[in-house]
Amino acid sequence: MTGRPACANETCLRAPGSEGALFEHKSQPLLSGRAFALRLARHAAIACAVVMGALAIGVLGYHGLGRLPWIDAVENAAMILGGMGPVDQLHSGAAKLFASGYALFSGVVFLAAAGLLLAPVFHRVLHHFHLDED
């Protein structure tokens, strides 16, 4: 194995000849629109997986510690993860501590998901400007 990606054409999610780098080097040409769309789709899929994992943590916590029915646990976890706030009142100390930690965790997940979605766009814009300099 040479350390190069298995696919060396522009449909590969890694830049051709980049030896495993996620984004192309400034000396490489700008990706085609199709390859960029594939990169965006991959980043969106990863961001969705992160959000769904965080939602699962919230649902399990609200159901287990908050003693909420499954549907109410989903609603509360989704509302916290979306930044709206809790729906149901929690009564135990453990549930309130979980909700506090989950709210902080959700803020970090939001920032991580936004970063995953915006990284390819920012890289493309900066790469385009750098190509203009050359």
C-alpha positions as CSV (number, residue, x, y, z in Angstrom):
1,M,0.0,0.0,0.0
2,T,1.4,3.4,-1.0
3,G,-0.4,5.6,1.5
4,R,-2.5,7.2,-1.2
5,P,-6.3,7.1,-1.3
6,A,-7.7,4.2,-3.1
7,C,-9.5,6.5,-5.6
8,A,-7.2,9.0,-7.3
9,N,-9.9,10.7,-9.4
10,E,-11.9,13.8,-8.5
11,T,-14.8,11.8,-7.0
12,C,-12.5,10.8,-4.1
13,L,-13.3,12.6,-0.9
14,R,-9.6,13.2,-0.3
15,A,-7.7,15.5,-2.7
16,P,-5.8,13.7,-5.4
17,G,-2.1,13.2,-4.5
18,S,-2.6,14.6,-1.0
19,E,-1.3,11.5,0.8
20,G,-4.3,11.2,3.1
21,A,-5.0,14.9,3.8
22,L,-8.6,15.8,4.2
23,F,-8.4,19.0,2.1
24,E,-6.3,19.9,-0.9
25,H,-3.0,21.8,-0.5
26,K,-2.8,25.4,-1.5
27,S,-0.6,24.4,-4.5
28,Q,-3.3,22.0,-5.8
29,P,-6.1,23.2,-8.1
30,L,-9.6,23.9,-6.7
31,L,-11.9,20.8,-6.6
32,S,-14.6,20.5,-9.2
33,G,-18.1,21.3,-8.2
34,R,-19.0,17.6,-8.1
35,A,-16.1,16.7,-5.8
36,F,-16.9,19.6,-3.6
37,A,-20.6,18.5,-3.4
38,L,-19.4,15.1,-2.3
39,R,-17.2,16.6,0.3
40,L,-20.1,18.7,1.6
41,A,-22.3,15.6,1.7
42,R,-19.7,13.6,3.7
43,H,-19.4,16.4,6.2
44,A,-23.1,16.7,6.5
45,A,-23.5,13.0,7.1
46,I,-20.8,13.2,9.8
47,A,-22.6,16.2,11.4
48,C,-25.9,14.3,11.3
49,A,-24.3,11.3,13.0
50,V,-22.9,13.5,15.7
51,V,-26.2,15.1,16.4
52,M,-28.1,11.8,16.4
53,G,-25.6,10.4,18.9
54,A,-26.0,13.4,21.1
55,L,-29.8,13.1,20.8
56,A,-29.6,9.4,21.8
57,I,-27.6,10.4,24.9
58,G,-30.2,12.9,25.9
59,V,-33.1,10.5,25.3
60,L,-31.5,7.8,27.4
61,G,-30.7,10.3,30.2
62,Y,-34.1,11.9,30.3
63,H,-35.8,8.5,30.2
64,G,-33.5,6.8,32.7
65,L,-32.8,9.6,35.2
66,G,-35.8,11.8,34.6
67,R,-38.3,8.9,34.5
68,L,-40.0,10.5,31.5
69,P,-41.8,8.3,28.9
70,W,-39.8,7.7,25.7
71,I,-41.7,10.3,23.6
72,D,-41.3,13.0,26.3
73,A,-37.6,12.1,26.6
74,V,-37.2,12.5,22.9
75,E,-39.0,15.9,23.0
76,N,-36.9,17.2,25.9
77,A,-33.7,16.0,24.4
78,A,-34.5,17.5,21.0
79,M,-35.6,20.8,22.6
80,I,-32.4,21.1,24.6
81,L,-30.2,20.0,21.7
82,G,-31.9,22.6,19.4
83,G,-31.4,25.4,22.0
84,M,-35.0,25.8,22.9
85,G,-35.0,24.7,26.5
86,P,-36.7,22.0,28.5
87,V,-40.4,21.1,28.2
88,D,-41.0,18.9,31.3
89,Q,-40.1,19.7,34.9
90,L,-37.6,17.3,36.5
91,H,-38.0,16.4,40.1
92,S,-34.9,14.4,41.1
93,G,-31.5,15.9,41.8
94,A,-29.8,13.4,39.5
95,A,-32.2,14.3,36.6
96,K,-31.5,18.0,37.2
97,L,-27.7,17.5,37.2
98,F,-28.0,15.4,34.0
99,A,-30.1,18.1,32.3
100,S,-27.5,20.8,33.3
101,G,-24.7,18.7,31.9
102,Y,-26.6,17.8,28.8
103,A,-27.4,21.5,28.1
104,L,-23.7,22.4,28.2
105,F,-22.9,19.3,26.1
106,S,-25.5,20.3,23.6
107,G,-23.9,23.7,23.1
108,V,-20.6,22.0,22.3
109,V,-22.3,19.6,19.9
110,F,-24.0,22.5,18.1
111,L,-20.6,24.2,17.6
112,A,-19.0,21.0,16.5
113,A,-21.8,20.3,14.0
114,A,-21.6,23.9,12.7
115,G,-17.9,23.5,12.3
116,L,-18.2,20.3,10.4
117,L,-20.7,21.8,8.0
118,L,-18.9,25.1,7.4
119,A,-15.3,23.8,7.2
120,P,-15.4,22.7,3.6
121,V,-17.1,26.0,2.6
122,F,-14.5,28.1,4.4
123,H,-11.7,26.0,3.0
124,R,-12.9,26.4,-0.5
125,V,-13.3,30.2,-0.2
126,L,-9.8,30.6,1.3
127,H,-8.3,28.2,-1.3
128,H,-10.0,30.2,-4.1
129,F,-8.5,33.5,-2.7
130,H,-5.1,31.9,-2.4
131,L,-5.3,30.7,-6.0
132,D,-6.1,34.3,-7.0
133,E,-2.9,35.5,-5.4
134,D,-0.8,33.1,-7.4
